[in-house]
Each structure stands twice: as C-alpha cells, then as structure tokens.
Amino acid sequence: MNIAVLYQTYLKYPAIQTDSRKVKEGDIFFALKGEHFNGNLFAAEALRKGAAAVVVDEPIGIESEAVFMTDDVLKTLQDLAGYHRRQFKIPFLAITGSNGKTTTKELIHAVLSSHFTTYTTEGNLNNHIGIPLTILKIKLDAQMAVIEMGANHQKEIAGYCTYTMPTHGLITNIGKAHLEGFGGIEGVKKGKGELFDFLREKNGTVFVYNDQEELRDLSKGIHNLITYGTKQADITGKTIQAAPLLSVQIDADSELNTLQTHLVGDYNCPNILAAVAVGKFFHVPSEKIKHAIEYYIPNNSRSQLIHLGTNEVILDAYNANPSSMTLAIGNFARQSHPQKILMLGSMAELGEESMKEHQQIIDLMQSFNWQAVILVGKEFEKIKHPFLQFSTSEEAGKWLKEYNPQHSAILIKGSRSSKMEKVMDAISN
C-alpha cells in the first residue's frame, strides 16, 4: 500500500479512529488487532457508519477505494504518522522518564502554548498507538509539538523516535519503574537513554536535570545541552514550601522570582524547573511562563490537593513505582500536619524485585509516626507488617469512611492496577 496515497485521504479526512464503536461520518478507521480483539471484524460496520476509509490487514469482503489493504495496520498507522511528521519544520520536544512525565509534559505545554500554537499528547496516550495518534492530531498551523513517550522495555523509545523524529528531548529522571520489562535499573537507564542517543546522532538539543548523575552521564557527547536543577545549572531554583502547595524560587530571574503552584510535593520542583528551562530556551516571556505555571491545575489523580470536609487529601494515585513512592512518603512525612494517614496500593511490574521493593517501602514507613497506615493489594499481603491491610481499594475506602477522620492529612497513592482513586469514590459519596 502506498502511504502517500493514504496520506492524501488523511488530509481530506484527518479524524482517525481505532474503536469501531466510536466511528463517526468522515473518520478513517484503523482496524488494529490485539490479544483479545480484531478490528478487521468491524471494518465493514465502520464503513456502514460513514467512515471515509478503513485500513485493514485481513480481507473484509468489500472491494472499494475506501478499503486500504496493508500487511500490518499498526505499522501503517505509525508510518502515516511519520509521513505527517515530515511535513513539519518545527520543534518536536519528546519527553520520557521514570516519574513525572505527564506532569512535566502538561507544565511545558502550558508554558509553550502561552506563546506558540502548541500540540501535545492528550492524557497519557504515550505508547505505540497513542504516540502516532497524537502526531496525526497535529494541524498544519502548529508552531510547537510536545510528545510524551512511555516505555516498559528497551528499544521502545528508539522505535518511537523513528517516526516522531524529535528535535529536542527531556528525560525527567531515571528511577525504579518497570523493572521487570527493562531488566533492572541499568536497563531502565539504557531504555530511557535511547531518546538522548537519537538526539546525539541527529545533533538535537536536550534538557538535562543536572541534579541526577545518571542524566548527566546519558547526556555526554551532546553539544546542544541546557541544564536545570538546584545548583550548577543554566536554570536553578529551589523549593520554598512543599505543603500544602508547592512554591518554587527561581534564581537570577526577578520577573519569575517565586512561583506559587497548584501542585503538591517538593518532588515536583524538578518538573517546574524543566518547564522554566524549556520556556526560557524558546524565548517565552517570563510573565507568560509565570502565569502558565501558576495557573496550571493538576487533574487525573496526579499531585492533586483536595479539601474534603476538615481533611486535606493528596490524591497521587495515577501511578506508582519504588522511586515515586519513596519521594511521596518522604514529602508527606516532612509536612508539619499533626495527623497524617497513609493509604498505599501495591506497585506493579517489578518482577523479581517486587518483594524487596515493597519491603523497603514498609521499612521506610516504619521510620515515621502516622495516625494510620492502610495498605492495599496482594504484594503487601505477602510481607509481615504492623499496618492495616485490605485486598481492594474499595474495602480500604469503606474503612476510611467508617473511621471518619477529622482535621487529618491523607495521602492516597498506588499503581494503576491498585485503583486507589476508588478510595476517594467511597469517602466522597
């Protein structure tokens, strides 16, 4: 199949759909296949709904110019995204890392879009399907693009780079995430570092969090380099206050000075500094940078501060790994609030390291005093500990509602599989 021909159809009908149930008139339907589904079976239905075209890799019994037959629908989707990407001569900033990718992406998008027409990844559509869909949503009026890249094994980021073709890159950090897929922390470093490898080869520009030695190592040999951190960097700053909301002081910039954010936790300070560094590099006026960061409101269970009756709830339940969990617990422990309740869900995708990493989290919690600690999930059940234990987040939420704390600070955190946001559902109803 000729990608150039498909691209001409895409230019006429730029709405892409991969779920036949959501197809509208004028969409192009890509019949993706997975372990439990086969989009080819629904391609004819998509045409009946008014799809302008369908892309399939199995015969569907319809002969039509609207049917594009290919060897692999997913690869064709990615190839089409790459073809579209090559039409642009604008900065494409790719963001990856173990923690904070989405928050950093959202902050950077807020800063850049205050001054440029900027397109970015919606939500966390940061995988092999979400990234090409993101690229294909970029319109020809774009001045900037910000693409988030998630990964759980080596060679994944390298693959994304072949059709995203980033000109700029940022790795938030190297931490203990997806250890099972990456094969340990060195595998994480190598996998995330594939972004810098691509940019080194293409003479691109990288933004480096200079406080982390692993990122300094990964950026060696890259000539176009902008650093940020708490010291010895192009952009420096520090946390002034971490609770209830984060305040960050930016050094040597009287216009930015202090940034009062709507984020929770000093672990978000590097994310703020990254957004400032990117904004400064692209000559976004300081007053626009300040306004964008200070008016950014987190959502989707990421670093949210929620007032519930007399209680303050920190909802950071979108994801968790040993690195982010350790930072969140440490930040929460440093708060001066006299009554603190921890509600933590198990961490996923840790492989052989799972028991050790969960034990270390339990050891860390036992070094502080809490009003209560509630743990959720099978991984914590396997370890002897003195804390309350529940199998599901719904059970934990029911306990919290009956406990009915008053004037307490509550941290809710866990991996996606723990569904810790359901604790909020229980206590909000």
Secondary structure, 3 states (H helix, E strand, C coil): CCHHHHHHHHHHCCCEECCHHHCCCCCEEECCECCCCEHHHHHHHHHHCCCCEEEECCCCCCCCCCEEECCCHHHHHHHHHHHHHCCCCCCEEEEECCCCHHHHHHHHHHHHHCCCCEEECCCCCCCCCHHHHHHHCCCCCCCEEEEECCCCCCCHHHHHHHHHCCCEEEECCCCCCCHHHHCCHHHHHHHHHHHHHHHHHCCCEEEEECCCHHHHHHCCCCCEEEEEECCCCCEEEEEEECCCCCEEEECCCCCCCEEECCCCCHHHHHHHHHHHHHHHHCCCCHHHHHHHHHCCCCCCCCCEEEEECCEEEEEECCCCCHHHHHHHHHHHHHCCCCCEEEEEECCCCCHHHHHHHHHHHHHHHCCCCCCEEEEECHHHHCCCCCCEEECCHHHHHHHHHHHCCCCCEEEEECCHHHCCHHHHHHHHC
